[in-house]
Structure formats: structure tokens, C-alpha cells
Amino acid sequence: MTRTSLDLDELVERWMLLKDERDLVSGTRDATRLGFAVPLTFSTQYGPVSPRLG
């Protein structure tokens, strides 16, 4: 993957949670919200990702 510079509008578009996503995240404990929100946002952009085994 190559790195590209993103302006503020692109960052907001890529990383802002939609209402349904915020509802999912609000059900998690404070300590795990960010840990849940980042993979959720990533998977909505790029599809589900699973770790390789072996």
C-alpha cells in the first residue's frame, strides 16, 4: 500500500462513523471504543479482513 496525503474533507469522509456505526460503538465500554471503532471503519471501506493463519 502506498501512502497518500489526505485533506481534511477526505479524512472526515473516510473515518467519520455513520449513525448505525456510532450506535454499535456506543454499546462498548469506554476503554474498548476506539479499539472497536477503527476496525469497524476500516472494514466498511475495504471489506472484512481476517488474519492469516499459519
N, C-alpha and C positions, 0 to 999 in steps of 0.2 A: 504494500500500500504506500502511496506517496502522500506526503503532507502538502496541504494547500492552505493558503491564508483565507480565513473566513471573515466577512464583515459582520457587524452586529446583527443585522437582519437575518443572515444565514445561520448564525449561532442560535438565535431565538427560534427560527423555523425548525432546526434540527433537534434542539434539546428541550424545548418547552413541552411540558406534559399537557395532553388534552384532558378534558373533564373526566372521561372514563378512566384514564390512566391515573389522574390525581385521586379518584375515588379508591382505586386499588392500593395506591401508595399510602393513603391516609389510614388504612386498616393495619398498617405495620407499626411496630414500636419505633420510637424516636431514633434509637441507635441504629436501626436497620433500614430506615427510609431511603437514604442515599444509596446504600448497597442494593436495594431493590429497584430504585428508580433508574439508575444508569443502565443496567442490563435490559430493563423493560424498554427504555427508549431506544437502545441500540438494536434490539430485536425487532422493533416496529419499523426501523429503517432498512435493516439488512436481512431480515428473516431470522428464524430461530437458529441458534448456534448451540451445538453440543460439543463437549470436549472430546478429543480423540483419545481412544483407549488403546494402550499397547504401544 
